[in-house]
């Protein structure tokens, strides 16, 4: 928008951009019920017609030598009819828009993303993360470091550099426990992984939690501290996207101040929460009820990955 347009209308740039029929409805419509196929088709047809007309007008202006080289397509005032049609179509299609960026694109509203959508998005991120290489799987959680070899021998280093060794039992999912090699051979198909998660029973582990909570905790623990391949991690995230009872809480900070998205699973014994870094697919923290809602255990995962040394 030029200085001349501002002076002529007496409006700010944003006010001028949003000065078209339907703008108010677009901003206040919020999330509405999905339109019928007929309504959506009419809306899309109207938008396409307006775009064709706008482009034709711009073409005629260029042919007459009247187009300005620094114009985006047409002057702002001449774009208002197109924006009006787009606004009406957006409201009909159930789109939430809270403002328009001055670069020409719309900002989506801050309505909470569903757990399924979030987990599927994180699955795509996890699938692209590097697998890494190393002899040991290192987990630094809270104040302890653990180094696990492929033979499942573990070396634990606790505060004061006290060291103890032992056999690591493996990672549970459903009715089975998997060692490192078993994870490499485990299916990455989300549907099969979901069946494994849902097959968890209270007899699967010596816990006081209900079966549903156990399944969610086992899958979360595998994502948090197991040497799962990027494909397996992506598969588990997609499986959790289909698990009933998972909800998005929102953006939070974990116990050490890192920002992530919190998910919650409401089970028979209480609510289990996990905090995930959406940009990396890393599970930062797991908070689970232990015997009751008031008796919780928190595991904060500071770093995990492959290494060739044991500290």
MARGU-503754 format. One record per residue (C-alpha): y, x, z; residue number from 0; chain. Coordinates in Angstrom, 3 decimals. Each point is the difference from the previous one (the first is absolute). Last residue first. Layout:
// residues N
        v        u        w dolum ketor
        Y        X        Z   NUM     A
...
//
This chain:
// residues 311
        v        u        w dolum ketor
  -41.430   31.961   30.113   310     A
   -3.178   -0.925   -1.827   309     A
    0.721    1.501   -3.401   308     A
   -0.850   -1.053   -3.553   307     A
    1.920   -3.282    0.130   306     A
   -0.321   -3.596   -1.204   305     A
    2.260   -2.740    1.257   304     A
    1.349   -2.022    2.899   303     A
    3.331    0.006    1.828   302     A
    1.708   -1.653    2.973   301     A
   -2.406   -2.894    0.406   300     A
    1.064   -2.073    3.003   299     A
   -2.860   -1.861    1.673   298     A
    1.041   -2.763    2.379   297     A
   -2.341   -1.835    2.340   296     A
    0.982   -3.346    1.461   295     A
   -0.788   -1.850    3.228   294     A
    2.424   -2.922    0.103   293     A
   -1.636   -1.805   -2.932   292     A
   -3.405    0.298    1.670   291     A
   -3.256    1.976   -0.022   290     A
    1.685    2.805   -1.948   289     A
    2.637   -1.219   -2.432   288     A
    0.731    2.265   -2.936   287     A
    3.031    2.020   -1.080   286     A
   -0.578    2.269   -2.985   285     A
    2.725    2.392   -1.169   284     A
    1.129    1.936   -3.024   283     A
   -2.319   -1.193   -2.746   282     A
    1.069    1.938   -3.085   281     A
    0.412   -1.957   -3.246   280     A
    2.571    2.540   -1.156   279     A
    3.155   -2.016   -0.712   278     A
   -1.162   -3.005    2.047   277     A
   -0.366    1.923    3.293   276     A
   -2.390   -2.266    1.914   275     A
    0.180   -1.301    3.566   274     A
   -3.071   -1.823    1.283   273     A
   -0.205   -2.823    2.500   272     A
   -2.919   -1.770    1.676   271     A
    0.773   -3.319    1.668   270     A
   -2.168   -1.360    2.794   269     A
   -3.588   -0.535    1.121   268     A
   -1.017   -2.591   -2.581   267     A
    1.857    1.647   -2.852   266     A
    3.509   -0.092   -1.402   265     A
    0.506    2.800   -2.508   264     A
    3.470    1.491   -0.272   263     A
    1.704    2.196   -2.566   262     A
    2.945    2.280    0.728   261     A
    1.917    1.718   -2.768   260     A
    1.127    3.560    0.688   259     A
    2.732    2.139    1.491   258     A
   -0.854    3.042    2.096   257     A
    1.466    0.101    3.506   256     A
   -2.802    1.647    1.968   255     A
   -1.516   -3.217    1.371   254     A
    0.270   -1.782   -3.366   253     A
    3.155   -1.458   -1.472   252     A
    0.114   -3.475   -1.532   251     A
    0.418   -1.771   -3.347   250     A
   -1.600   -3.431   -0.075   249     A
   -2.724   -2.065    1.680   248     A
   -2.153   -0.470   -3.106   247     A
   -3.089   -2.153    0.548   246     A
   -3.776    0.488   -0.063   245     A
   -2.109   -3.012    1.031   244     A
   -2.203   -0.281   -3.061   243     A
   -1.070    3.223   -1.680   242     A
    0.919    0.057   -3.695   241     A
    2.660    2.718    0.287   240     A
   -2.388    1.804    2.367   239     A
   -2.347    0.499   -2.965   238     A
    2.875    1.341   -2.104   237     A
    0.855    2.529    2.719   236     A
   -3.667    0.978    0.250   235     A
   -0.230    0.530   -3.766   234     A
    3.139    2.135   -0.076   233     A
   -1.398    2.151    2.802   232     A
   -3.271    0.364   -1.916   231     A
    1.819    1.025   -3.181   230     A
    2.185    2.525    1.859   229     A
   -3.156    1.528    1.504   228     A
   -0.812   -0.668    3.638   227     A
    0.061    2.950    2.400   226     A
    0.316   -2.377    2.983   225     A
    2.902   -0.195    2.471   224     A
    2.302   -2.926   -0.711   223     A
   -1.582   -1.890   -2.901   222     A
   -3.416    0.077    1.671   221     A
    1.654   -1.049    3.244   220     A
    1.612   -2.971   -1.736   219     A
   -3.320   -1.124   -1.482   218     A
   -1.710    0.308    3.404   217     A
    2.874   -1.789    1.749   216     A
   -0.064   -2.933   -2.445   215     A
   -3.765   -0.376    0.301   214     A
    0.129    0.283    3.777   213     A
    2.722   -2.654    0.167   212     A
   -2.148   -2.414   -1.971   211     A
   -3.085    0.731    2.114   210     A
    1.726   -0.613    3.335   209     A
    1.025    2.933    2.176   208     A
   -1.887    1.114    3.105   207     A
   -1.342    3.062   -1.781   206     A
   -3.316    1.809   -0.144   205     A
   -0.238   -0.148   -3.767   204     A
   -1.713   -1.969   -2.770   203     A
   -1.426   -2.485    2.512   202     A
    3.330   -1.816   -0.003   201     A
   -0.579   -0.645   -3.692   200     A
    1.591    1.469   -3.109   199     A
   -1.097   -1.696   -3.229   198     A
    3.625   -0.861   -0.844   197     A
    0.877    3.658   -0.441   196     A
   -3.065    0.624   -2.176   195     A
    0.722   -3.093   -2.089   194     A
    3.577    1.202   -0.443   193     A
   -1.293    3.383   -1.168   192     A
   -2.143   -1.736   -2.618   191     A
    2.986   -1.963   -1.298   190     A
    2.275    3.041    0.079   189     A
   -2.370    2.169   -2.100   188     A
    0.255    3.592    1.255   187     A
   -3.685    0.183    0.919   186     A
   -1.010    2.690    2.468   185     A
   -1.470    3.229   -1.397   184     A
    2.888    2.234    1.068   183     A
    0.104   -1.830    3.330   182     A
   -3.684    0.774    0.497   181     A
    0.640    3.697   -0.600   180     A
    2.527    0.009    2.839   179     A
   -2.277   -1.981    2.320   178     A
   -0.187   -3.766   -0.134   177     A
   -1.010   -2.411    2.777   176     A
   -1.391   -3.368   -1.030   175     A
    0.181   -3.628    1.127   174     A
    3.471   -0.683   -1.355   173     A
    1.967    3.171   -0.432   172     A
   -0.465    2.769    2.528   171     A
    1.231    3.582   -0.331   170     A
   -2.103    2.949    1.109   169     A
   -1.778    1.179    3.134   168     A
    1.882    3.327    0.362   167     A
   -2.341    2.618    1.461   166     A
    1.516    2.199    2.653   165     A
    2.535    2.682    0.800   164     A
    2.531    0.515    2.745   163     A
    3.213    1.951    0.046   162     A
    2.792    0.082    2.587   161     A
    3.198    1.045   -1.764   160     A
    2.175   -1.037    2.988   159     A
    0.078   -3.495   -1.429   158     A
   -3.242   -0.842   -1.878   157     A
   -1.842    1.709   -2.856   156     A
   -3.153   -1.717   -1.254   155     A
   -2.520    1.669   -2.320   154     A
   -2.405   -2.298   -1.797   153     A
   -3.318    0.500   -1.736   152     A
   -0.448   -2.748   -2.585   151     A
   -1.929    2.226   -2.453   150     A
    2.968   -0.521   -2.299   149     A
    2.189    1.575    2.677   148     A
    2.298   -1.830    2.410   147     A
    3.109    1.507    1.605   146     A
    1.654   -2.050    2.742   145     A
    3.451    0.514    1.484   144     A
    1.134   -1.772    3.146   143     A
    3.367   -0.952    1.474   142     A
    0.491   -3.331   -1.819   141     A
   -2.121    0.293   -3.121   140     A
   -0.314    3.113   -2.118   139     A
   -2.968   -0.449   -2.314   138     A
   -1.333    2.864   -2.087   137     A
   -2.865   -0.295   -2.461   136     A
   -1.479    3.425   -0.484   135     A
   -1.025    2.122   -2.981   134     A
    3.055   -0.702   -2.129   133     A
    1.368   -1.844   -3.005   132     A
    2.641   -2.626   -0.762   131     A
   -0.651   -3.540   -1.247   130     A
    3.512   -0.423   -1.404   129     A
    1.561   -3.485    0.446   128     A
   -0.072   -2.299   -3.033   127     A
   -2.573   -2.474    1.329   126     A
    1.895   -0.316    3.271   125     A
    3.125   -1.249   -1.787   124     A
   -1.936   -2.650   -1.907   123     A
   -1.681   -1.100    3.233   122     A
    3.416   -0.192    1.677   121     A
    1.055   -2.608   -2.570   120     A
   -3.202   -1.960    0.573   119     A
    0.605    0.170    3.737   118     A
    3.568   -1.288   -0.328   117     A
   -0.937   -2.850   -2.334   116     A
   -2.842   -1.131    2.269   115     A
    2.099    0.307    3.147   114     A
    2.676   -2.201   -1.536   113     A
    3.457    1.439   -0.565   112     A
    2.690   -1.217    2.365   111     A
    3.050   -1.577   -1.640   110     A
    2.737    2.605   -0.370   109     A
    1.269   -1.392   -3.273   108     A
   -0.433    1.790   -3.284   107     A
    2.982    1.873   -1.353   106     A
    0.929   -0.977   -3.548   105     A
    0.875    2.404   -2.801   104     A
    3.281    0.434   -1.925   103     A
    1.148    3.336    1.399   102     A
    2.405   -1.853    2.300   101     A
   -2.925   -1.194    2.021   100     A
   -0.379   -3.736    0.371    99     A
   -0.551   -1.726    3.298    98     A
   -2.432   -1.835    2.264    97     A
   -2.569   -1.114   -2.569    96     A
   -3.115   -2.015    0.857    95     A
   -2.006   -1.134   -3.023    94     A
   -1.796   -3.366   -0.002    93     A
   -0.358   -0.433   -3.771    92     A
    2.501   -2.860   -0.164    91     A
    2.544    2.062    1.931    90     A
   -0.487    2.890   -2.417    89     A
    0.360   -2.270   -3.028    88     A
    3.227   -1.425    1.361    87     A
    1.347    3.478    0.659    86     A
   -1.046    1.277   -3.438    85     A
    1.816   -2.917   -1.631    84     A
    3.151    0.704    2.011    83     A
   -0.237    3.728   -0.708    82     A
   -0.043   -0.752   -3.742    81     A
    3.054   -2.246    0.320    80     A
    1.762    2.650    2.085    79     A
   -0.448    2.757   -2.579    78     A
    3.139   -0.898   -1.929    77     A
    2.170    0.569    3.069    76     A
   -1.479    3.450    0.507    75     A
    0.774    1.263   -3.485    74     A
   -3.014    0.292   -2.307    73     A
   -2.917    2.462   -0.179    72     A
    0.788    2.873    2.408    71     A
    3.488    0.598   -1.390    70     A
    1.112    3.635   -0.407    69     A
   -0.150   -0.062   -3.793    68     A
    2.205   -3.073   -0.226    67     A
   -1.122   -2.554   -2.536    66     A
    2.662   -1.351   -2.364    65     A
   -1.015    1.702   -3.224    64     A
   -0.940   -3.319   -1.599    63     A
   -3.627    1.074   -0.352    62     A
    0.013    1.210    3.591    61     A
    1.258   -3.373    1.190    60     A
   -2.640   -1.790   -2.055    59     A
   -2.734    2.122    1.599    58     A
    1.325   -0.730    3.480    57     A
   -0.055   -3.714   -0.737    56     A
   -3.563    0.248   -1.284    55     A
   -1.027    1.838    3.156    54     A
    1.496   -2.717    2.189    53     A
   -1.632   -2.757   -2.037    52     A
   -3.389    1.696    0.145    51     A
    0.363    0.528    3.762    50     A
    1.004   -3.622    0.525    49     A
   -2.998   -1.221   -1.976    48     A
   -2.376    2.264    1.947    47     A
    1.397   -1.288    3.287    46     A
   -0.320   -3.623   -1.082    45     A
   -3.569    0.540   -1.196    44     A
   -0.881    1.643    3.303    43     A
    1.339   -2.984    1.903    42     A
   -1.771   -2.501   -2.234    41     A
   -3.306    1.872    0.357    40     A
    0.421    0.180    3.775    39     A
    0.588   -3.747    0.224    38     A
   -3.050   -0.753   -2.153    37     A
   -2.253    2.423    1.896    36     A
    0.984   -1.682    3.251    35     A
    2.298    1.835    2.362    34     A
   -1.182    1.879    3.111    33     A
    1.456   -1.483    3.222    32     A
    3.251    1.502    1.142    31     A
    0.898    3.339    1.590    30     A
    3.733    0.329    0.601    29     A
    2.308   -2.302   -1.956    28     A
    3.179    1.251    1.649    27     A
    0.877    2.912   -2.270    26     A
   -1.151   -1.644   -3.250    25     A
    1.630   -3.304    0.887    24     A
    3.312    1.772    0.556    23     A
   -0.306    1.834   -3.306    22     A
   -0.883   -3.174   -1.932    21     A
    3.222   -0.202   -2.006    20     A
    1.583    3.443   -0.295    19     A
    2.258    2.116    2.208    18     A
   -2.605    2.441    1.424    17     A
    1.276    2.901   -2.140    16     A
    3.591   -0.927    0.764    15     A
   -0.584   -0.082    3.727    14     A
   -1.767    3.399   -0.195    13     A
    2.910    1.560   -1.880    12     A
    2.578   -1.473    2.344    11     A
    1.969   -2.998   -1.160    10     A
    3.631   -0.412   -1.038     9     A
   -1.136   -1.212   -3.408     8     A
    2.415    1.938   -2.206     7     A
    0.382    2.993    2.282     6     A
   -3.727    0.448    0.329     5     A
   -0.584   -0.512   -3.739     4     A
    2.742    2.525   -0.848     3     A
   -1.531    2.557    2.353     2     A
   -3.159   -0.251   -2.115     1     A
   -3.374   -1.401    0.991     0     A
//
